[in-house]
């Protein structure tokens, strides 16, 4: 069969999701199949579409052979179609194909996660979506233990029974959606104990729901979708599900810095707690020095704008941000003049400049202002400035002592310089 006409810029591999809710296939599927010389997919997907008689097929099992066939097809200029479930970009095959350098056009369908939430009439914009497929299921289980609304893509041996067993003792309701979009679709609400003792059909999706207002033992299983569920503490602010894997308040040795010009880890821990960085917030790091505070705000999901007047320190900030694989916008200039025209911050850390910079900062009315001061004579003026601007102020003096070795194997305490941390919060 002659391939369909293509332009040189058209990707040779079309990845098409088959709808998890049983809707008709996307209109792009038919012409993609008509021009395909190779069709790749699970056996059930290949059986569900009209594969052209002249096209080769690969039944997905181990992925490496299929990727090899697709790479060969691309090299030969042969169009190929890859069939997948739902949205193939959601913990799906798109990631692996992109990693192989294949040119892709992706046509998604409704994902199984979206379909499961729709089936039970629940919003899922505050949900964490995790997978237990093809990996250690413990992170997915711990996400269900920690967060109030989690969708889990399951796998044989890491499904509702196993996750339910791990959730016994946690106040959770589990919604298990089996065979979505088929004639044997079933959606049930069960307790973790019930999930652990039953046999579940694959494929299925599990939704873990925490309900602060009801005892999950009251949730009766049934074949119908559950009634209204009130989600206590549901996240609905676009927050990521996890803090950085490497932690935060990292040791100073994790950053390049000049002459110990860096916020010490003990102080940084409190500063981060006061700044409350998260996805959706912009933090200014003024007088950034090594950039350690701003970089850790970025690791916790915030957008960060660092202001630093010293050119050498600015180069250090760039290097540190690259080493920690985060984006920090850097403004090289002297505050407060360098702050003019910058986008409005949600929170500001003043690590350099102190009371000289503070009036320009509070004039922008961020929700929170955090500053560190080593000189005690600057504390009262800073408190006065914050209060005059309408901020409530609290402060702490931190004086850490670290373990240090002595000759002969003994240990002493080595004091770090005491620092005052001030926090101003706008009512």
C-alpha positions in Angstrom: 0.0 0.0 0.0 1.4 3.4 -0.9 2.0 5.6 2.0 -0.1 8.8 2.5 1.5 12.0 1.3 3.8 13.7 3.8 5.9 16.7 4.1 9.5 16.4 5.1 8.7 18.0 8.5 6.0 15.5 9.3 7.0 13.0 12.1 7.1 9.4 10.8 5.8 7.9 14.1 2.2 8.7 15.1 1.3 7.6 18.7 -2.5 7.3 19.0 -4.3 6.8 22.3 -7.4 4.6 22.3 -10.1 6.1 24.5 -10.4 4.6 28.0 -14.1 5.4 28.1 -15.0 3.6 24.9 -15.5 6.7 22.7 -14.9 6.5 18.9 -11.3 6.7 17.9 -9.8 10.1 17.1 -10.3 11.1 13.4 -6.6 11.2 12.9 -6.3 7.4 13.5 -7.8 6.3 10.2 -5.5 8.3 7.9 -2.5 7.4 10.0 -3.3 3.7 9.8 -4.0 4.0 6.0 -0.5 5.2 5.4 1.4 3.1 7.9 3.9 0.5 7.0 4.3 -0.6 10.6 1.8 -0.8 13.4 2.9 -1.4 17.0 0.6 -2.0 20.0 -0.7 -4.5 22.6 -2.6 -7.4 21.3 -5.9 -5.9 22.4 -5.2 -2.6 20.7 -4.2 -4.3 17.4 -7.4 -6.3 17.5 -9.5 -3.1 18.0 -8.4 -1.2 14.9 -8.3 -1.9 11.2 -4.7 -2.6 10.5 -3.9 -2.3 6.8 -3.3 -5.7 5.1 0.2 -4.6 3.9 1.4 -3.3 7.2 3.8 -5.1 9.5 2.7 -5.4 13.1 4.6 -5.7 16.4 2.8 -6.9 19.5 4.1 -5.1 22.5 5.8 -7.1 25.2 9.3 -6.1 26.1 9.6 -2.6 24.7 13.2 -2.7 23.4 12.4 -4.8 20.3 9.5 -2.6 19.4 11.7 0.5 19.7 14.3 -1.1 17.5 11.7 -1.8 14.8 10.4 1.7 15.0 13.9 3.1 14.7 14.5 1.0 11.6 11.2 2.2 10.1 12.1 5.8 10.6 15.5 5.2 9.1 13.8 3.7 6.0 11.3 6.5 5.7 8.4 4.2 6.6 5.5 5.7 8.5 4.6 3.9 11.7 1.7 4.0 14.1 2.0 3.1 17.8 -1.3 2.3 19.6 -1.6 2.9 23.4 -4.2 3.3 26.1 -5.7 6.7 26.9 -3.1 9.5 27.0 0.2 7.9 26.0 2.0 10.9 27.5 0.8 10.2 31.0 3.3 7.6 32.4 3.0 6.1 28.9 5.1 5.1 25.9 5.8 8.6 24.7 8.7 9.1 27.2 10.5 6.0 26.1 10.0 6.8 22.4 11.3 10.3 22.9 14.3 9.0 24.8 15.1 6.9 21.7 15.1 10.0 19.6 12.1 9.1 17.5 10.2 11.9 15.7 6.7 11.8 17.2 3.2 13.1 16.6 1.0 12.3 19.6 -2.8 12.0 19.4 -4.0 11.5 23.0 -7.4 10.1 24.1 -9.0 10.4 27.5 -6.6 8.9 30.1 -7.7 6.2 32.4 -7.1 8.5 35.3 -9.4 11.2 33.9 -12.0 8.5 33.0 -11.9 7.1 36.5 -12.5 10.5 38.2 -15.3 11.2 35.6 -17.0 7.9 36.3 -17.4 8.8 40.0 -18.1 12.5 39.4 -15.1 13.9 41.3 -12.7 16.8 40.4 -9.1 15.8 40.1 -7.3 19.1 39.6 -5.8 18.7 43.1 -4.9 15.0 42.7 -1.4 13.5 42.7 -1.0 11.0 39.8 1.5 8.2 40.4 2.3 4.9 39.0 3.1 1.5 40.4 3.6 0.0 36.9 7.0 -1.5 36.2 8.7 -0.1 39.3 8.9 -0.3 43.1 5.2 0.3 44.3 6.3 1.7 47.7 6.5 5.3 46.5 3.0 5.1 45.1 1.8 3.5 48.4 3.4 6.2 50.4 1.8 8.9 48.3 -1.6 7.4 49.1 -0.6 7.4 52.8 0.5 11.0 52.7 -1.8 12.9 50.4 -5.6 13.2 50.4 -6.3 12.5 46.7 -4.1 10.2 44.7 -4.6 8.3 41.5 -2.5 5.2 41.0 -1.8 3.4 37.7 -1.6 -0.2 38.8 0.1 -3.3 37.5 -0.3 -7.0 38.2 1.2 -7.6 41.7 1.0 -3.9 42.4 -2.7 -3.2 42.3 -5.7 -2.6 44.5 -5.1 -5.7 46.7 -1.5 -4.9 47.4 -2.1 -1.2 47.9 -5.1 -1.8 50.0 -3.1 -4.1 52.3 -0.5 -1.3 52.7 -3.2 1.3 53.5 -4.8 -0.6 56.4 -4.7 1.7 59.4 -4.9 4.8 57.2 -8.3 6.6 56.9 -8.8 6.1 53.2 -11.6 5.1 50.8 -10.4 3.3 47.7 -12.2 3.6 44.3 -11.2 0.8 42.0 -12.1 1.2 38.3 -11.7 -2.0 36.3 -11.9 -2.4 32.5 -12.9 1.2 31.9 -14.7 1.7 28.6 -15.6 -1.9 28.1 -18.7 -4.0 28.5 -17.4 -5.4 31.8 -16.4 -2.0 33.3 -16.9 -1.9 37.1 -16.3 0.9 39.5 -16.4 0.1 43.2 -15.7 1.9 46.5 -14.1 -0.2 49.2 -12.1 0.1 52.4 -8.4 -0.8 52.3 -9.3 -4.0 54.2 -11.8 -5.0 51.6 -9.4 -4.2 48.7 -6.7 -6.3 50.3 -9.0 -9.4 50.4 -10.4 -9.3 46.9 -9.2 -10.3 43.5 -9.2 -7.5 40.9 -9.1 -7.6 37.1 -6.4 -5.9 35.1 -6.2 -3.3 33.9 -7.6 -1.2 36.7 -7.0 2.3 38.2 -7.1 3.0 41.9 -8.2 6.3 43.5 -7.2 6.8 47.1 -9.4 9.4 48.9 -9.0 10.7 52.4 -12.2 11.9 54.0 -11.8 13.8 57.2 -15.6 13.8 57.8 -16.4 10.2 57.5 -15.2 6.8 58.7 -14.1 4.7 55.7 -15.6 1.7 57.4 -19.0 3.2 56.5 -18.2 2.9 52.8 -20.2 0.0 51.5 -18.9 -1.6 48.3 -21.2 -1.7 45.3 -21.2 -1.8 41.5 -22.6 1.7 41.2 -20.6 4.9 41.4 -20.5 6.2 45.0 -22.5 9.1 46.2 -21.0 12.5 47.1 -17.6 12.4 48.8 -16.3 15.4 50.7 -12.5 15.5 50.5 -11.0 17.0 53.7 -7.8 18.9 52.9 -7.9 18.3 49.1 -5.1 20.0 47.3 -6.4 22.4 44.7 -3.5 24.8 44.2 -1.4 23.1 41.5 1.1 21.8 44.0 3.6 19.0 43.2 3.3 15.9 45.2 6.9 15.6 46.4 9.7 17.7 47.9 13.1 17.4 46.2 14.6 13.9 46.6 18.0 15.3 47.7 16.4 17.2 50.6 16.7 20.9 51.5 18.8 23.0 53.9 21.7 21.3 52.2 25.2 21.5 53.7 27.3 24.5 52.5 29.6 22.1 50.8 26.9 21.4 48.2 27.4 25.0 46.9 30.4 26.9 45.6 30.8 30.1 47.6 33.4 32.7 48.4 34.9 33.3 51.8 32.0 31.5 53.6 29.6 34.0 52.1 26.7 31.6 52.2 23.6 31.3 54.4 24.4 28.4 56.8 22.2 25.3 56.5 20.7 25.8 60.0 19.7 29.3 59.2 18.6 28.3 55.7 16.2 25.7 57.1 14.3 28.4 59.1 14.4 30.9 56.2 12.8 28.3 53.8 10.1 27.5 56.4 9.3 31.2 56.6 9.4 31.9 52.9 7.0 28.9 52.2 8.2 28.4 48.6 6.0 26.2 46.4 4.8 25.9 42.8 2.9 29.0 41.7 4.9 31.5 43.9 7.7 33.9 42.9 10.5 34.4 45.4 13.1 37.2 45.3 16.5 36.4 46.7 18.0 39.9 47.2 21.8 40.0 47.9 21.9 36.4 46.8 25.6 35.7 47.4 26.0 32.0 46.5 22.3 31.7 45.6 21.7 28.9 48.1 18.4 30.2 49.4 17.0 30.9 46.0 18.1 27.6 44.6 16.4 25.7 47.4 13.2 27.7 46.8 13.4 26.6 43.2 14.0 23.0 44.3 10.7 23.3 46.2 8.9 24.4 43.2 8.9 28.2 43.3 9.9 30.6 40.6 13.0 32.5 41.7 14.6 35.8 40.8 18.0 36.4 42.3 19.5 39.9 42.6 23.3 40.2 43.2 25.6 43.2 42.6 28.9 41.3 42.6 29.8 40.0 39.1 31.9 37.1 40.5 29.1 36.1 42.9 26.7 36.2 39.9 28.8 33.7 38.1 28.8 31.5 41.2 25.0 31.6 41.4 24.7 30.5 37.7 27.1 27.6 38.4 25.3 26.6 41.5 21.9 26.7 39.8 23.2 24.6 37.0 24.7 22.1 39.4 21.3 21.7 41.1 19.4 21.6 37.8 17.1 24.5 38.6 16.2 27.7 36.8 17.0 30.9 38.6 16.6 34.2 36.8 19.6 36.4 37.7 19.6 40.2 37.8 23.1 41.6 38.2 22.8 45.0 39.9 22.8 46.8 43.2 19.6 46.8 45.2 17.4 48.8 45.7 17.8 50.3 42.2 18.0 46.8 40.6 14.5 46.0 42.0 12.8 48.5 39.8 10.6 47.0 37.1 10.9 43.4 38.4 7.8 41.3 38.5 5.8 41.4 41.8 7.1 38.8 44.3 5.0 36.7 46.7 7.9 36.4 49.2 11.3 38.1 49.5 14.5 37.0 51.2 16.9 39.8 52.0 20.3 38.2 52.6 22.3 41.3 51.7 21.6 45.0 52.0 19.5 44.8 55.1 17.7 48.0 56.1 19.0 49.8 53.1 17.1 47.5 50.8 14.1 46.9 53.0 12.0 50.0 52.2 12.1 49.2 48.5 11.1 45.6 49.2 8.1 46.4 51.4 6.9 49.0 48.9 6.2 46.1 46.6 3.8 44.6 49.2 4.9 40.9 49.1 3.0 38.6 51.4 6.1 37.7 53.3 9.5 39.3 53.9 12.4 37.3 55.5 15.8 38.8 56.3 18.9 37.8 58.2 20.9 40.2 60.2 24.3 39.6 61.9 24.5 43.1 63.5 22.2 43.6 66.4 22.0 47.4 66.0 20.2 46.8 62.7 17.4 44.6 64.2 15.3 47.3 65.8 15.3 49.6 62.7 14.3 46.6 60.5 11.5 45.7 62.8 10.3 49.3 62.8 10.3 49.4 59.0 8.3 46.3 58.7 5.8 47.3 61.3 5.4 50.8 59.7 4.6 49.1 56.4 1.8 47.1 58.0 3.6 43.8 58.6 3.4 41.7 61.7 6.9 40.7 62.7 8.5 37.8 64.5 12.1 37.0 65.0 14.6 34.5 66.2 18.2 34.5 67.0 20.0 31.3 65.8 23.3 30.3 67.3 24.2 26.8 66.1 27.1 24.8 67.4 28.4 22.0 65.2 30.3 18.8 66.1 34.0 19.1 65.4 36.8 16.6 65.9 39.6 17.0 68.5 42.9 15.1 68.6 42.6 11.7 70.1 39.1 11.1 68.8 37.3 13.5 71.2 34.5 15.8 69.9 33.9 19.5 70.7 31.2 22.0 69.7 32.3 24.7 67.2 30.0 27.7 67.3 28.8 29.4 64.1 28.1 33.1 64.0 24.8 34.0 65.6 22.2 35.4 63.2 18.8 37.1 63.7 16.1 35.9 61.4 13.2 38.4 61.0 9.9 37.5 59.3 7.3 40.1 58.3 3.9 38.8 57.2 1.3 41.0 55.6 -2.2 40.5 57.2 
